[in-house]
């Protein structure tokens, strides 16, 4: 995606915080914002992380791996990854079922908005980064909807980051008119690589024998080689 972006340093991003990175699944925080978390944290900023789903649907029917066991593993992987990235350690897990997200208007969605608003207020959150609503995954779209509702209540800044969105055809056309923020996060790339190694269940070999053995494609893992974290600015309704 080649477009003009407003560029700022990790130190500037740290001054604008505290930040919340809302990830649909454990691993999206590292793929989409790992370098941002690491660079902003190293610059003296505070970055909190919340997870929408429990991630238990990544390897259905794997022998010896119940949904509860997979969810526990992915929670531990996320904790280890965020520790390496240097983010604030008090992670929030909303524990929605994987791949069956609630929609605006559902009681589960409303309760999650209320819970996240209270959690953010206690931490003074001023910026939220969440997966792009155009990401071709239902949980990523649900996370975007949840973040929009929370940001509207908090009146804080809202940004989108791309994960599967980088694979969307005609992405530049899809983003026409969207303001882009590029944060220099290359200093955080070494820790991002180390954090990605914590998500072993998503890289193959840790959980085997499932009817759908999910494994992150190499093209997605190459996201961690980007020198900047690209965020899309979302304008909240006045």
C-alpha positions as CSV (number, residue, x, y, z in Angstrom):
1,X,0.0,0.0,0.0
2,X,1.7,3.2,-1.2
3,X,0.0,6.3,0.1
4,X,1.1,9.5,1.9
5,X,1.2,9.0,5.7
6,X,1.6,11.2,8.7
7,X,4.8,10.0,10.3
8,X,5.7,10.2,14.0
9,X,8.3,8.7,16.2
10,X,7.7,6.1,18.9
11,X,8.6,8.7,21.5
12,X,5.8,11.0,20.1
13,X,3.4,8.0,20.2
14,X,4.4,7.3,23.8
15,X,3.5,10.9,24.8
16,X,0.0,10.5,23.3
17,X,-0.8,7.4,25.4
18,X,-1.6,5.4,27.3
19,X,-2.5,3.0,24.5
20,X,-4.8,0.0,24.3
21,X,-4.2,-2.6,21.7
22,X,-7.3,-4.7,21.2
23,X,-6.5,-8.0,19.5
24,X,-9.2,-10.4,18.2
25,X,-7.0,-13.5,19.0
26,X,-3.8,-14.1,21.0
27,X,-1.1,-13.5,18.3
28,X,-2.8,-10.6,16.5
29,X,-1.3,-8.2,19.1
30,X,2.2,-9.3,18.0
31,X,1.5,-9.6,14.3
32,X,-0.2,-6.3,13.9
33,X,1.2,-4.1,16.7
34,X,4.1,-6.0,18.3
35,X,6.8,-3.5,17.2
36,X,4.5,-0.7,18.2
37,X,4.1,-2.1,21.7
38,X,7.8,-2.7,22.1
39,X,9.0,0.6,20.7
40,X,6.4,2.8,22.6
41,X,7.1,0.9,25.8
42,X,10.8,1.4,25.4
43,X,10.2,5.1,24.8
44,X,8.5,5.3,28.2
45,X,4.9,4.9,27.1
46,X,2.3,2.5,28.5
47,X,0.6,0.0,26.2
48,X,-2.1,-2.2,27.5
49,X,-3.5,-5.2,25.7
50,X,-6.9,-6.8,25.6
51,X,-8.0,-10.0,23.8
52,X,-11.5,-10.4,22.3
53,X,-11.6,-14.2,21.9
54,X,-10.1,-17.2,23.7
55,X,-8.6,-18.5,20.5
56,X,-9.8,-22.0,21.2
57,X,-11.1,-22.6,17.7
58,X,-7.8,-22.7,15.9
59,X,-7.4,-26.5,16.0
60,X,-10.8,-28.2,16.3
61,X,-10.9,-31.8,17.3
62,X,-7.1,-32.1,17.8
63,X,-6.5,-35.3,19.8
64,X,-5.9,-34.6,23.5
65,X,-6.7,-30.9,23.0
66,X,-10.0,-29.7,24.4
67,X,-11.1,-26.2,23.6
68,X,-10.4,-25.3,27.2
69,X,-6.8,-26.6,27.0
70,X,-6.2,-24.7,23.7
71,X,-7.6,-21.5,25.3
72,X,-5.3,-21.9,28.3
73,X,-2.2,-22.5,26.1
74,X,-3.0,-19.5,23.9
75,X,-3.5,-17.3,27.0
76,X,-0.1,-18.3,28.3
77,X,1.5,-17.7,24.9
78,X,0.0,-14.2,24.8
79,X,1.3,-13.4,28.3
80,X,4.8,-14.5,27.4
81,X,4.7,-12.5,24.1
82,X,3.5,-9.3,25.8
83,X,6.1,-9.7,28.5
84,X,8.8,-9.8,25.8
85,X,7.3,-6.8,24.1
86,X,7.4,-4.8,27.3
87,X,3.7,-4.0,27.4
88,X,1.8,-3.5,30.7
89,X,1.3,-6.9,32.2
90,X,-2.4,-6.6,33.3
91,X,-3.9,-8.2,30.2
92,X,-7.7,-8.3,29.8
93,X,-9.3,-11.4,28.3
94,X,-12.9,-11.0,27.3
95,X,-13.0,-14.7,26.3
96,X,-15.6,-14.6,23.6
97,X,-15.9,-18.0,21.8
98,X,-13.6,-18.1,18.8
99,X,-15.3,-17.5,15.4
100,X,-18.8,-16.9,16.8
101,X,-18.7,-13.2,17.7
102,X,-21.5,-11.2,19.2
103,X,-22.9,-8.3,17.3
104,X,-23.9,-4.8,18.3
105,X,-27.2,-5.0,20.0
106,X,-26.5,-8.4,21.6
107,X,-26.3,-8.5,25.4
108,X,-22.8,-10.0,25.3
109,X,-21.6,-7.2,23.1
110,X,-23.2,-4.5,25.4
111,X,-21.7,-6.1,28.5
112,X,-18.3,-6.2,26.8
113,X,-18.5,-2.5,25.9
114,X,-19.3,-1.7,29.5
115,X,-16.5,-3.8,30.9
116,X,-13.9,-2.5,28.5
117,X,-15.0,1.2,29.1
118,X,-14.5,0.8,32.9
119,X,-11.2,-1.0,32.4
120,X,-9.9,1.7,30.0
121,X,-11.0,4.5,32.3
122,X,-9.1,3.1,35.2
123,X,-6.0,3.0,33.1
124,X,-6.4,6.4,31.5
125,X,-6.5,5.0,27.9
126,X,-6.3,7.8,25.3
127,X,-5.6,5.8,22.1
128,X,-7.1,2.5,21.0
129,X,-5.6,0.4,18.2
130,X,-7.7,-2.4,16.8
131,X,-7.9,-4.6,13.8
132,X,-9.4,-3.0,10.7
133,X,-13.1,-3.5,10.1
134,X,-12.2,-4.6,6.5
135,X,-10.1,-7.5,7.7
136,X,-11.6,-10.6,6.1
137,X,-12.3,-12.4,9.5
138,X,-15.4,-12.2,11.5
139,X,-13.6,-11.8,14.8
140,X,-11.4,-9.0,13.5
141,X,-14.5,-7.2,12.3
142,X,-16.2,-7.7,15.7
143,X,-13.2,-6.3,17.5
144,X,-13.4,-3.2,15.3
145,X,-17.1,-2.8,16.1
146,X,-16.4,-3.2,19.8
147,X,-13.5,-0.7,19.8
148,X,-15.6,1.8,17.9
149,X,-18.3,1.6,20.6
150,X,-15.8,1.9,23.4
151,X,-13.9,4.8,21.8
152,X,-17.2,6.7,21.3
153,X,-18.0,6.4,25.0
154,X,-14.4,7.4,26.1
155,X,-14.1,10.1,23.4
156,X,-10.5,8.8,22.7
157,X,-8.6,8.4,19.5
158,X,-9.2,5.2,17.5
159,X,-6.9,3.6,15.0
160,X,-7.1,0.5,12.9
161,X,-4.2,-1.9,12.2
162,X,-4.2,-4.5,9.4
163,X,-3.5,-8.2,9.8
164,X,-5.4,-10.2,7.2
165,X,-6.3,-6.8,5.6
166,X,-2.9,-6.8,3.9
167,X,-4.1,-9.6,1.7
168,X,-7.2,-7.8,0.5
169,X,-7.4,-7.1,-3.2
170,X,-7.3,-3.5,-4.3
171,X,-6.4,-2.4,-0.8
172,X,-5.3,1.1,-1.9
173,X,-8.7,1.7,-3.4
174,X,-10.5,0.4,-0.3
175,X,-8.6,2.9,1.8
176,X,-9.0,5.9,-0.5
177,X,-9.7,8.9,1.7
178,X,-8.5,7.3,4.9
179,X,-5.9,9.2,6.9
180,X,-2.8,7.0,7.6
181,X,-0.5,7.3,10.5
182,X,3.0,5.6,10.3
183,X,4.8,5.2,13.6
184,X,8.5,4.5,13.4
185,X,8.6,1.2,15.3
186,X,11.7,-0.4,13.8
187,X,13.5,-0.3,17.2
188,X,10.8,-2.8,18.4
189,X,11.2,-5.3,15.7
190,X,13.8,-7.6,17.5
191,X,11.4,-8.0,20.4
192,X,8.5,-8.5,18.0
193,X,10.3,-11.4,16.4
194,X,11.0,-12.9,19.8
195,X,7.4,-12.4,20.9
196,X,6.1,-14.1,17.7
197,X,8.1,-17.2,18.6
198,X,6.0,-17.4,21.8
199,X,2.9,-18.2,19.7
200,X,4.0,-21.7,18.9
201,X,0.5,-23.0,18.6
202,X,0.0,-20.8,15.6
203,X,3.2,-21.6,13.9
204,X,2.7,-25.4,13.5
205,X,4.0,-28.4,15.3
206,X,2.6,-27.6,18.8
207,X,-0.9,-28.9,18.3
208,X,-1.3,-31.7,15.7
209,X,-3.9,-34.0,14.4
210,X,-6.8,-31.5,14.1
211,X,-9.2,-31.6,11.1
212,X,-8.1,-28.0,10.5
213,X,-4.5,-27.6,11.5
214,X,-4.2,-23.9,11.4
215,X,-0.7,-22.5,10.7
216,X,0.1,-18.9,10.0
217,X,1.3,-18.5,6.4
218,X,4.7,-17.1,5.8
219,X,3.2,-14.0,4.1
220,X,1.6,-13.1,7.4
221,X,4.8,-13.7,9.4
222,X,6.6,-11.3,7.2
223,X,4.4,-8.5,8.7
224,X,7.0,-8.3,11.4
225,X,9.6,-7.1,8.9
226,X,7.8,-3.8,8.3
227,X,9.9,-0.8,9.6
228,X,6.8,1.2,10.5
229,X,3.5,0.4,12.2
230,X,0.8,1.6,9.9
231,X,-2.4,2.8,11.5
232,X,-5.6,4.0,9.9
233,X,-7.3,6.9,11.6
234,X,-10.9,6.4,12.4
235,X,-13.1,9.5,12.7
236,X,-15.7,9.2,15.5
237,X,-19.1,10.7,15.0
238,X,-19.5,14.0,16.8
